[in-house]
Amino acid sequence: MQFTAVILAAGKGVRMKSKMPKVLHRLAGLEMILHVVRAVRQVGVQKIVVIVGHGRQEVRDLLTGEDILFALQEEQLGTGHALMQARPLISDDENLLVLAGDTPLLRGQTMSRFVYYFENSGADAAVLSTAMEEPFGYGRIIRGPDTMLTKIVEEKDALPEEKKSKEINSGIYCFKGQGVFDALSRLDTANAQGEYYLTDVFPLFIRENKKVEVYRHQDSEEIQGINNRVQLYQAGKALHRRKNLELMEAGVTMIDPDTTFIDLEVEIGMDTIIHPQTIIQGRTCIGQDCEIGPQVQIHASQIGDGVKIDSSIIKEASIADCCQIGPYSYLRPGTILREHVKIGDFVEIKKSLVGEGSKIPHLSYIGDALLGKRVNVGAGTITCNYDGRNKYQTVLEDDVFIGSNTNLIAPITIGKNARTGAGSTLNKDVPPHALAVERAKPRVVEKKLGRKIKEGEE
């Protein structure tokens, strides 16, 4: 069968108490609706229609490049009304997979099983359901004496007896062809919400002797929708737990998975150890045999094999094999470290390349710099790269030794195998193999500390 997926994402999400559309809130590194889109893609569905409304342009901007069609629901008049907006984009021979944009825990394999069930059932429509111990807020599946579906009733419209049902509607459906649109055109708003309920098409189908099936899924966690910040947190926690389990099964050691937060797009090689209080975000790739943490935050960075990072922040950086970083280092965007580099405590690096075997052990700022191989930067060194208007580059060639508390005023080049004396402030290039020292002459005022200095005395 040929399927088109329709994702309902027009609602404001009032209970989120946010200026942002609900489906744009992020979990485990991805916006809510992107989790749903990816689950649909895993089914093999190529054509996706997203129903937009509140924050329509923001949703469109996010999904640019995802090869998605959009339909506008100008007024939010219910799920049935939302699906009707997709009708001009659906041809007669297309079957529909309908789902909500606020269900980020859905797995692609679950969608595949549901679609397969529908294809082989010969049904005109199918509903994905699950059982919940605490079903409050969800529509209930109501079955007849023959266990067949009779209707789906929303929480606000349910009778006390109907609310006892623990089988809930997931909001995920399959429909054959255009039949659902014909049924939707005959709906009314005689319900507590005054809306056009998509679920009201099922009693119509049943009365017209169309076959409706219910596929009951065992994992209720996947079905949970997000309506407030508490549920957002719970879903995010579930996604991080899944990712941690996946990585551990692939050979990554986590000392405490409960305090380790890794986004879904992160890749980590086997025999790497992740210590507690570690956050790894974005499209980060970490190699094998690394040791990360404790208290490390990494965002969108590439890290080679055998790297050790302790109590540091790494953002949009590239780190080659066998580097050692931290504690309390800060690698900002544009930082590139070659093999066997050591970055020590309280070192900040920005938009700089540090060559193989170089060391910046502690208490330094290196910005807009190019360091060669085997460079040693003494404690307290600063590249003065900004004059208030422009930024300039500092170049330290191979085997340079920078003395402690050196200020390098860019643009400046320190030649190969040159040295600078401790406490120097340099604003001119230093040739290779030279020693550069720039210090003021010491001034000693004797016998002044033992008595009070009178006014006017130096």
C-alpha positions as CSV (number, residue, x, y, z in Angstrom):
1,M,0.0,0.0,0.0
2,Q,1.0,3.6,-0.6
3,F,0.9,5.7,2.5
4,T,0.9,9.4,3.3
5,A,1.6,10.5,6.9
6,V,-0.4,13.4,8.2
7,I,1.0,14.9,11.4
8,L,-1.3,17.1,13.4
9,A,0.8,20.0,14.8
10,A,-1.5,23.1,14.7
11,G,-2.2,23.4,18.4
12,K,-0.8,26.1,20.7
13,G,-0.2,23.9,23.7
14,V,-1.7,26.3,26.3
15,R,-0.7,24.1,29.2
16,M,3.0,24.4,28.2
17,K,2.7,28.0,29.3
18,S,5.2,29.1,26.6
19,K,5.5,31.6,23.7
20,M,6.9,28.7,21.6
21,P,4.6,26.3,19.7
22,K,4.4,23.0,21.7
23,V,5.9,20.8,19.0
24,L,9.1,22.9,18.9
25,H,10.1,22.2,22.5
26,R,13.3,20.1,22.6
27,L,13.9,16.6,24.0
28,A,17.2,14.8,23.9
29,G,18.5,17.2,21.3
30,L,15.6,17.3,18.9
31,E,12.4,19.3,18.7
32,M,9.3,17.3,19.6
33,I,7.9,17.1,16.0
34,L,11.3,16.0,14.6
35,H,11.1,12.8,16.8
36,V,7.7,12.1,15.2
37,V,9.0,12.8,11.6
38,R,11.9,10.5,12.1
39,A,9.6,7.7,13.4
40,V,7.5,8.1,10.3
41,R,10.5,8.0,8.0
42,Q,11.6,4.7,9.6
43,V,8.3,3.2,8.4
44,G,9.4,4.0,4.8
45,V,6.7,6.7,4.3
46,Q,8.0,9.3,1.8
47,K,5.2,11.8,1.7
48,I,4.5,13.7,4.9
49,V,1.9,16.4,5.4
50,V,2.1,18.6,8.6
51,I,-0.9,20.5,9.7
52,V,0.3,23.8,11.0
53,G,-1.5,26.6,12.8
54,H,-0.1,28.4,15.9
55,G,3.5,29.3,15.2
56,R,3.2,28.1,11.6
57,Q,6.2,29.9,10.3
58,E,8.5,28.6,13.1
59,V,7.3,25.1,12.4
60,R,7.9,25.5,8.7
61,D,11.4,26.9,9.3
62,L,12.3,24.0,11.4
63,L,11.2,21.4,8.9
64,T,12.7,23.2,5.9
65,G,14.8,20.6,4.0
66,E,12.8,17.7,5.4
67,D,10.8,17.3,2.1
68,I,7.5,18.0,3.9
69,L,4.2,19.4,2.6
70,F,2.1,21.8,4.8
71,A,-1.6,22.5,5.3
72,L,-2.9,25.4,7.3
73,Q,-5.5,25.0,10.0
74,E,-6.4,28.7,10.5
75,E,-8.8,28.0,13.4
76,Q,-8.3,25.2,15.8
77,L,-11.7,23.5,15.6
78,G,-10.6,20.0,16.6
79,T,-8.7,17.0,15.2
80,G,-11.3,16.2,12.6
81,H,-11.1,19.7,11.3
82,A,-7.3,19.6,11.3
83,L,-7.2,16.4,9.1
84,M,-9.7,18.0,6.7
85,Q,-7.2,20.6,5.8
86,A,-4.9,17.9,4.3
87,R,-7.6,16.8,1.8
88,P,-6.4,18.9,-1.2
89,L,-2.9,17.3,-0.8
90,I,-4.1,13.7,-0.7
91,S,-4.9,11.7,-3.9
92,D,-7.6,9.0,-4.1
93,D,-5.2,6.1,-4.1
94,E,-3.3,7.1,-1.0
95,N,-3.8,5.6,2.4
96,L,-3.3,7.6,5.5
97,L,-1.2,7.3,8.6
98,V,-2.4,10.0,11.0
99,L,-0.6,10.9,14.2
100,A,0.0,13.8,16.5
101,G,3.1,16.0,16.6
102,D,3.4,15.8,20.4
103,T,4.2,12.1,20.8
104,P,8.1,12.1,20.7
105,L,8.5,8.7,22.3
106,L,7.0,6.8,19.3
107,R,9.4,4.3,17.8
108,G,9.6,3.6,14.1
109,Q,9.4,-0.1,14.6
110,T,6.1,0.3,16.4
111,M,4.7,2.3,13.5
112,S,5.9,-0.3,11.1
113,R,4.1,-3.1,13.0
114,F,0.9,-1.0,13.2
115,V,1.0,-0.3,9.4
116,Y,1.8,-4.0,8.7
117,Y,-1.2,-5.0,10.8
118,F,-3.5,-2.6,9.0
119,E,-2.3,-3.7,5.6
120,N,-3.0,-7.4,6.3
121,S,-6.3,-6.9,8.2
122,G,-8.3,-5.8,5.2
123,A,-9.7,-3.0,7.4
124,D,-11.0,0.4,6.3
125,A,-9.5,2.0,9.4
126,A,-7.4,1.0,12.4
127,V,-6.6,2.5,15.8
128,L,-3.5,2.1,17.8
129,S,-4.4,1.6,21.5
130,T,-2.6,0.8,24.7
131,A,-3.5,0.2,28.4
132,M,-2.6,2.7,31.1
133,E,-3.0,2.3,34.8
134,E,-3.7,6.0,35.1
135,P,-5.6,6.9,31.9
136,F,-6.8,10.3,33.0
137,G,-6.8,12.8,30.2
138,Y,-6.9,10.3,27.4
139,G,-9.8,9.2,25.2
140,R,-11.1,5.7,26.1
141,I,-11.5,2.8,23.8
142,I,-15.0,1.4,24.3
143,R,-15.6,-2.2,23.1
144,G,-18.9,-4.1,22.8
145,P,-19.7,-7.6,24.1
146,D,-17.9,-9.1,21.2
147,T,-14.8,-7.1,22.1
148,M,-15.0,-5.1,18.9
149,L,-14.7,-1.3,18.9
150,T,-17.9,0.6,19.3
151,K,-16.6,4.1,19.8
152,I,-13.8,6.2,21.2
153,V,-14.9,8.7,23.8
154,E,-12.9,11.7,25.0
155,E,-12.2,12.2,28.7
156,K,-14.5,15.2,29.0
157,D,-17.4,13.4,27.3
158,A,-17.0,10.0,29.0
159,L,-19.6,8.6,31.3
160,P,-18.4,7.4,34.7
161,E,-18.6,3.8,33.6
162,E,-16.6,4.6,30.4
163,K,-13.9,6.3,32.4
164,K,-13.2,2.9,34.1
165,S,-11.7,1.7,30.8
166,K,-7.9,1.6,31.0
167,E,-7.5,1.1,27.3
168,I,-6.8,4.4,25.7
169,N,-6.7,5.9,22.3
170,S,-3.1,6.8,21.1
171,G,-4.3,9.3,18.5
172,I,-2.6,7.2,15.8
173,Y,-4.7,5.9,13.0
174,C,-4.6,4.2,9.6
175,F,-7.3,4.9,6.9
176,K,-7.9,3.4,3.5
177,G,-8.2,5.9,0.7
178,Q,-10.5,8.9,0.8
179,G,-13.2,7.3,3.0
180,V,-12.2,9.2,6.1
181,F,-12.7,12.6,4.4
182,D,-16.2,11.6,3.4
183,A,-17.0,10.7,7.0
184,L,-15.4,13.9,8.3
185,S,-17.6,16.0,6.1
186,R,-20.6,14.6,8.0
187,L,-19.4,15.3,11.6
188,D,-20.9,17.8,14.0
189,T,-19.7,19.5,17.1
190,A,-22.1,18.0,19.7
191,N,-19.5,17.4,22.4
192,A,-18.0,19.0,25.4
193,Q,-15.3,20.8,23.4
194,G,-17.6,22.0,20.7
195,E,-15.1,20.6,18.2
196,Y,-14.9,18.2,15.2
197,Y,-13.5,15.0,16.7
198,L,-11.6,12.8,14.4
199,T,-12.6,9.9,16.6
200,D,-16.2,10.4,15.7
201,V,-15.6,8.9,12.2
202,F,-15.3,5.4,13.8
203,P,-19.0,5.0,14.9
204,L,-19.9,6.2,11.4
205,F,-17.7,3.5,9.8
206,I,-19.2,0.9,12.1
207,R,-22.8,1.8,11.2
208,E,-21.9,1.6,7.5
209,N,-20.5,-1.9,8.0
210,K,-16.9,-0.8,7.3
211,K,-14.2,-2.8,9.0
212,V,-12.5,-1.0,11.9
213,E,-9.6,-2.8,13.8
214,V,-7.8,-1.9,17.0
215,Y,-4.1,-2.7,17.3
216,R,-3.2,-2.9,21.0
217,H,0.4,-2.0,21.7
218,Q,2.0,-3.2,24.9
219,D,4.4,-0.3,25.7
220,S,2.2,2.5,26.9
221,E,5.2,4.8,27.4
222,E,5.6,5.3,23.6
223,I,2.0,6.6,23.4
224,Q,2.3,9.4,26.0
225,G,1.6,12.8,24.6
226,I,3.2,16.0,25.9
227,N,0.8,18.7,27.3
228,N,2.9,20.4,30.0
229,R,6.4,20.8,31.3
230,V,6.2,17.9,33.7
231,Q,5.4,15.5,30.8
232,L,8.1,17.1,28.7
233,Y,10.6,16.3,31.5
234,Q,9.3,12.7,31.8
235,A,9.5,12.1,28.0
236,G,13.0,13.6,27.9
237,K,14.1,11.3,30.7
238,A,12.8,8.3,28.8
239,L,14.6,9.3,25.7
240,H,17.9,9.7,27.5
241,R,17.4,6.3,29.2
242,R,16.9,4.7,25.8
243,K,20.0,6.3,24.4
244,N,22.1,5.3,27.4
245,L,21.0,1.7,27.2
246,E,21.7,1.6,23.5
247,L,25.3,2.9,24.0
248,M,26.0,0.5,26.9
249,E,24.8,-2.4,24.8
250,A,27.2,-1.2,22.1
251,G,30.2,-1.3,24.5
252,V,30.2,2.1,26.3
253,T,30.7,2.1,30.1
254,M,28.6,4.5,32.1
255,I,29.3,4.8,35.8
256,D,25.9,6.3,36.6
257,P,23.5,6.4,33.7
258,D,20.9,8.3,35.8
259,T,23.2,11.4,35.9
260,T,24.4,11.0,32.3
261,F,22.5,12.9,29.6
262,I,23.3,12.1,26.0
263,D,21.4,13.4,22.9
264,L,20.1,10.9,20.4
265,E,22.4,12.0,17.6
266,V,25.6,11.4,19.6
267,E,27.9,8.6,18.6
268,I,30.4,7.0,21.1
269,G,32.9,4.3,20.4
270,M,33.3,1.1,22.4
271,D,35.4,0.9,25.6
272,T,34.9,4.6,26.3
273,I,34.0,5.4,29.9
274,I,31.5,8.1,30.8
275,H,31.6,9.4,34.3
276,P,28.7,11.0,36.2
277,Q,27.4,14.5,35.7
278,T,28.2,14.4,32.0
279,I,26.1,16.1,29.3
280,I,26.8,15.3,25.6
281,Q,24.7,17.2,23.1
282,G,24.2,17.7,19.4
283,R,26.0,15.9,16.6
284,T,28.9,14.9,18.7
285,C,31.1,11.9,17.8
286,I,33.5,10.4,20.4
287,G,36.0,7.7,19.6
288,Q,37.0,4.6,21.3
289,D,38.9,4.2,24.6
290,C,38.1,7.7,25.8
291,E,37.4,8.8,29.4
292,I,34.8,11.5,29.7
293,G,33.9,13.2,33.0
294,P,33.0,13.7,35.7
295,Q,31.2,17.0,35.2
296,V,31.8,17.4,31.4
297,Q,29.6,19.2,28.9
298,I,30.2,18.6,25.2
299,H,28.2,20.1,22.4
300,A,28.5,19.4,18.7
301,S,32.2,18.3,18.8
302,Q,34.4,15.7,17.2
303,I,36.6,13.8,19.6
304,G,39.1,11.1,18.6
305,D,40.3,7.9,20.3
306,G,42.0,7.8,23.7
307,V,41.0,11.3,24.7
308,K,40.6,12.2,28.4
309,I,38.4,15.1,29.4
310,D,37.8,16.1,33.1
311,S,35.4,18.7,34.4
312,S,35.4,20.9,31.3
313,I,33.2,22.5,28.6
314,I,33.7,21.7,24.9
315,K,31.6,23.5,22.3
316,E,31.9,22.9,18.5
317,A,35.5,21.8,18.8
318,S,37.6,19.1,17.0
319,I,39.9,17.1,19.2
320,A,42.3,14.5,17.8
321,D,43.5,11.3,19.3
322,C,45.2,11.0,22.8
323,C,44.6,14.5,23.9
324,Q,44.2,15.4,27.6
325,I,41.8,18.2,28.7
326,G,41.0,19.7,32.0
327,P,40.0,20.0,34.7
328,Y,38.1,23.3,34.2
329,S,39.1,23.9,30.6
330,Y,36.8,25.7,28.2
331,L,37.2,24.9,24.5
332,R,35.0,27.3,22.5
333,P,33.8,27.1,18.9
334,G,36.6,26.8,16.3
335,T,39.1,25.1,18.6
336,I,41.1,22.4,16.8
337,L,43.5,20.2,18.8
338,R,45.9,17.9,17.0
339,E,47.2,14.6,18.5
340,H,48.7,14.4,22.0
341,V,47.8,17.9,23.0
342,K,47.5,18.8,26.7
343,I,45.1,21.5,27.8
344,G,45.2,22.0,31.6
345,D,43.1,23.6,34.3
346,F,41.5,27.0,33.8
347,V,42.5,27.3,30.1
348,E,40.2,28.9,27.6
349,I,40.7,28.4,23.9
350,K,38.7,30.0,21.1
351,K,39.0,29.7,17.3
352,S,42.6,28.3,17.5
353,L,44.6,25.4,16.1
354,V,46.9,23.7,18.6
355,G,49.6,21.5,16.9
356,E,50.6,18.0,17.8
357,G,52.3,17.5,21.1
358,S,51.7,21.1,22.3
359,K,50.9,22.0,25.9
360,I,48.9,24.8,27.5
361,P,48.9,23.5,31.1
362,H,47.1,26.1,33.0
363,L,45.6,29.6,33.5
364,S,45.8,30.9,30.0
365,Y,43.6,32.4,27.2
366,I,44.4,31.5,23.6
367,G,42.2,33.1,21.0
368,D,42.5,33.4,17.2
369,A,45.8,31.7,17.3
370,L,47.8,29.2,15.3
371,L,50.2,27.0,17.4
372,G,52.7,24.6,15.8
373,K,54.0,21.3,17.1
374,R,55.5,20.9,20.6
375,V,54.7,24.4,21.7
376,N,54.7,25.0,25.5
377,V,52.6,27.9,26.8
378,G,53.4,29.0,30.3
379,A,50.9,29.8,33.0
380,G,49.0,33.1,32.8
381,T,49.7,33.6,29.0
382,I,47.2,35.7,27.1
383,T,46.8,36.3,23.4
384,C,45.6,39.9,23.2
385,N,43.6,39.3,19.9
386,Y,41.1,42.2,20.0
387,D,41.7,45.9,19.8
388,G,38.1,47.0,20.3
389,R,37.2,46.8,16.6
390,N,39.1,44.0,14.9
391,K,40.5,40.6,15.9
392,Y,44.0,39.5,14.9
393,Q,45.9,36.3,14.8
394,T,48.8,35.1,17.0
395,V,51.2,32.5,15.4
396,L,53.5,30.4,17.5
397,E,55.6,28.2,15.3
398,D,57.0,24.7,16.1
399,D,58.9,24.2,19.4
400,V,58.2,27.7,20.8
401,F,58.4,28.2,24.5
402,I,56.3,30.9,26.1
403,G,57.2,32.0,29.6
404,S,54.7,32.5,32.3
405,N,52.5,35.6,32.4
406,T,53.3,36.6,28.8
407,N,51.0,38.9,26.9
408,L,51.1,38.4,23.1
409,I,49.6,41.4,21.4
410,A,48.3,40.3,18.0
411,P,49.1,40.4,15.1
412,I,52.3,38.7,16.1
413,T,54.4,35.7,15.1
414,I,56.9,33.9,17.4
415,G,59.3,32.1,15.2
416,K,60.4,28.5,15.3
417,N,62.2,27.4,18.5
418,A,62.0,30.9,20.0
419,R,61.4,31.7,23.6
420,T,59.8,34.5,25.6
421,G,60.8,35.6,29.1
422,A,58.3,35.3,31.9
423,G,56.3,38.5,32.5
424,S,56.9,39.9,29.0
425,T,54.4,41.9,26.9
426,L,55.3,41.6,23.2
427,N,53.8,43.4,20.2
428,K,56.5,42.7,17.6
429,D,57.4,39.5,15.8
430,V,60.1,37.3,17.3
431,P,62.5,35.6,14.8
432,P,63.3,31.9,15.0
433,H,65.7,30.7,17.7
434,A,65.6,34.1,19.5
435,L,64.8,35.0,23.1
436,A,62.4,37.9,23.6
437,V,62.2,39.6,27.0
438,E,60.3,42.8,27.7
439,R,60.2,44.0,31.3
440,A,60.2,47.3,33.0
441,K,63.2,48.1,35.2
442,P,62.4,47.1,38.8
443,R,62.1,50.0,41.3
444,V,62.7,49.3,44.9
445,V,61.7,51.8,47.6
446,E,63.7,50.9,50.7
447,K,62.7,51.2,54.4
448,K,59.1,52.3,53.6
449,L,57.2,49.4,55.0
450,G,58.2,49.7,58.7
451,R,56.6,53.1,59.2
452,K,53.6,55.1,58.0
453,I,54.4,57.0,54.7
454,K,53.7,60.7,55.1
455,E,51.5,62.5,52.7
456,G,53.6,63.6,49.7
457,E,56.2,60.9,50.0
458,E,56.6,58.3,47.3
